[in-house]
C-alpha cells in the first residue's frame, strides 16, 4: 500500500516558505523609488509617499504597472515552492511600499492636492482619527525634519532629562548629568544647552547639528552617541568643530527671528499664526467643556458621537451651545458638518486625553506638596462600585508648608481596583501605588483605617504589615467608627434601648411603605413639619434626626395613627398601627427613652461632625472626646432627673399618665476596660533632649493668645531655625489622621461618576474624573495654556499647528 500524501506541509517547509517571503519583502525595500518623479521634498500622507511642490500645487506620482506584475509573479513562485495549495495566498503589503492591489490601480499619473499650511489636511469622510501619542522632544521621533518642525523645536527649546534613572550599558557605564555642563580652564561652568538625551534610544544628540547639519558626518547629528566611556572627549571635540559652531549660529539666529516674528516670509508667517490662534481658541472652548462636566460629575457621551444630532451627550451639546456665542468655534463645527476637516478634536479619545492630562497635573502638584512637607499619613477605605468591583480610595494627609501660614490638608490620590481584599492584597496595592507616585514609604508617620479586620488586624492587617516596614507609621483607628461602635455596644447592652429604636423604625416603615399613608402623615404634621427618617445601621449619631421627628411631633403622629385605625381597610395595617399606639405611644417609658436618647445623640452628633473636619488633629480630637465623656458623667448624675421632668410634661400634654407600667430590678452587665500597652518606637525623627529643652523655652516665650496646636505651628513656622525639633514634632502630630471621613467622602463622587448608565467606564477615566471633581480647588488654578502646550507636543501633526501656543 503506497504511503498517504501529507495534506499539510511540515513545520520545516512552513519555516522555509516564511523565510523566503521575508527575504523577498526585504529585497523590495526602496524598489519603488526609481519609478517616482520627485520635484521637491517628499512627505508621508496616510502611509503613501507623495512628492509636493514648493507652492503646494499639483504632485506627480507615477507607478508602472509592470512593477506590480513582477511582484505578483514573484509571490506566486514563492507560494509554489511549498508544494501546498493551502499555504498559497495573497500578500497585501510590501515593505517600504503600499498595498499591492492599490498599486495595480495606479498605472497612470495621479494629481494629489494637499493643504500643507492647514492642520486639517484633505477632505475625508472619516472623523475622530488621531495619531498615537509620542514625545516630540525626543530626537527619536523627529523623523523627517521639515521647516515647521525646526521652528517648533527652536521656539520651545531642547528639553533636558533631569529626574530620570539613566540605565547602564553592557559595560556597566551610563550617561551622567555632569555632561550637561562644560568646565572651562578658569574652573567656570558653561551650560551645554545643545546636548539632548533620548530616553527611548539611550543616546545623546546635538540639538543644533541634528536640525541644521546637512550631512550626517557625526554620530551626534545622525544616529546618536552612546559610548559613555569616551563621551567626555567626544563632546569636547564636537563643540570645538567648525560645523557645530555654524549650526549653533543658525540656531541662535533663527531663535531670535522667531521671537521677534521676523522670519523670511512675514506674510506666510502671519497666516500661520492666525490659523494657529484659531485652533488655540477652539481648544480653549474644548477645555471649558471638559472641565465644566468633570467638576460637576456629569456624563460626557450620549447615544451619538456626531455634532448637531439628538442624544449626542452633554459634551457635544455643550459645544453646540458655546458655538452660538463663539464665532470661531461655530465655524469649526460647520466645517465638521460639511466634512471639510479631518480632525475635529471632539472625540472621546481627545476627551480622555485632556482628562488624563488635567488629572496628572493635579496629582503632580499634590505630590510636590507632599515632598515639600516630607512627612505624611495615609487614609484607606474600600467600597464596591456599581459593577460590584471593590474600589479602594487612597487619601494622603500632610502639613502643607508651601503656603504661609501652614495648613493641614488631606488630598485624594485616586481609586485602586482591588481584587484581593485580604490584608496582604490591600497592602500590595498600596505599596505599588506609592512607588508609582514616587512617595517614600519611610516618610509615613500615620495611618488611618476603619475597624475592618483586614485593615486594623494586629497580625495580618494592613497596619501591621506597614509597621513591619516602617515602625514610625503610627496607627490610629477612625474616631467616628470607634464612636459608632461605642454607641452600638451601649445600645445593645440595654434591652430597653434596643426596643426603643425598633419602635422608631417601625413607625417610619408604617408610613413610608405606602404613598397614601405618607400623605396622611404629611397632612397631620403640616407642610413645615419634620419628615420621618429611617434608622441608620452604620452611622449611629445620625439617629438623632429620626428621634427628633418623633419627639417634637408625638401628638400629631398619634393622631395620624388613630386616623389609620379608623379609615384603613387593611387588617394588617390596622394591627400594626394599634400595636404602636397602645404599646408605645401611650407608654410613658417610651417618651422617657425618647427624651434621653435625643439628649445623648445630639451631643454625640456634634462631636462626630467635628471629628470629620479635614484639619482635625489629635489634640483637638482628644479635647472633644474628653468633653463627651464629661457630658456622659454629668448626665448620669443630673441628666436623668431632668429628662424625667421633660418626659412627664410631654405625657401630660398628650393626656397620658406619667407612670411606668412595670417596675423591676434589672442586673446590668459589668464591663472591664483593658489597658492597652503602648508600643515603643525604635527610631525617632527628633532628639528628645533637645525637644525637651526647646519646649521649656517655648513655654516662657509663647504668646498668651496662642491656644491651639495649629496656632503653635504657625508660630514655629516663622521661628523654624530657633526650634527645629519642635517644628518637626508639631508637623508630625498634625499629620496623624483622626478619621477616615475624607476617604468616605470620595465614595460619594464615585457613585455619582460611575453610575448605572456609566458602568463600563475604564479605571483611568474614573480616576481622572474623580481627581478633578474632588480636588476642584487645585483644578480651578490650572493654567489651560500649559495643558494645551502639552497636548500639542503629543505628536508631530499637532506640532505643525500649535507650533507656538504661547
Secondary structure, 3 states (H helix, E strand, C coil): CCCCCCCCCCHHHHHHHHHHHHHHHHHCCCHHHHHCCCCCCEEEECCEEEECCCCCCCCEECCCHHHHHHHHHHHHHHHHHCCCCCCCCCCCECCCCCEHHHHHHCCCCEECCCCCCCCCCCCCCCCCCCCCCCCCCCHHHHCCCCHHHHHHHHHHCCCCCCCCCCCCCCCCCCCCHHHHEEECCCCCEEECCCEEEECCCCEEEEHHHHHHCCCCCCHHHCCCECCHHHHHHHHHHHHCCHHHHHHHHHHHHHHHHHHCCCCCCHHHHHHHHHHHHHHHHHHHHHHHHHHHHHHCCCCCCCCCCCCCCCCCHHHHHHHHHHHCCCHHHHHHHHHHHCCCCCCCCCCHHHHHHHHHHHHHHHHHHHHHHHHHHCCEEEEEEEEECCCCCEEEEEEEEEEECCCCCCEEEEEEEEEEEECCCCHHHHHHHHHHHHHHCCCCHHHEEEEEECCCHHHHCCCCCHHHHHHHHCCCCEEEECHHHHHHHHHHHHHHCCHHHHHHHHHHHHHHHHHHCCHHHHHHHHHHHCCCCCCCCCCCCCCHHHHHHHHHHHHCCHHHHHHHHHHHHHHCCCHHHHHHHHHHHHHCCCCHHHHHHHHHHHHHHHHHHHHHHHHCCCCCCHHHHHHHHHHHHHHHHHHHHHHHHHHHHHHHHHHHHCCCCCCCCCCCCCCCCCCCCCCCCCCCCCCCCCCHHHHHHHHHHHHHHCCCCCCCHHHHHHHHHHCCCCCHHHHHHHHHHHHCCCCCHHHHHHHHHHHHHCCHHHCCCCHHHHHHHHHHHHCHHHHCCCCHHHHHHHHHCCCHHHHHHCCCCC
